[in-house]
């Protein structure tokens, strides 16, 4: 008797892009759109807007229009409120299951260490090469899948 094959559909992940560079957001949006497992839920041009988005305030109250993301891709060096300040704020919140990956031009060891100490799950260097961005998206996908399995107990 044949054994039935059970295929499990993999989860898709919604992303909040937080970067003060419109160009960097455009390149990341394009890279994410190239992977069917990701959708861009929203974008923020600085940490202040990111906090408003995540807390559902300042015009972001409607979760139908501004869905809460599974993932935040967070730049560090931004005006008004920096990525590190967003990470500090996130430590005071209870957003269960929110995955935060820093996506920065900085590869300074102290920036990486501080990001991880403030609760970032991953740190990626921004890259101008399309192939490198696609590879980073695949690594992010793998990290998210592993995090999903560990939280569901599968």
ABEGO torsion letter per residue (X at the ends): XBBBBBBBBBBBBBBBBBBABAAAAAAAAAAAAABAABBBABBBABAAAAAAAAAGBGGAABAAABBBBABBBBBABBBGBBAAAAAAAAAABBBBGBBBBBBBABABAAAAAAAAAAGBABBBBBBABAAAAAAAAAAAAAAAAAAAAAAAGX
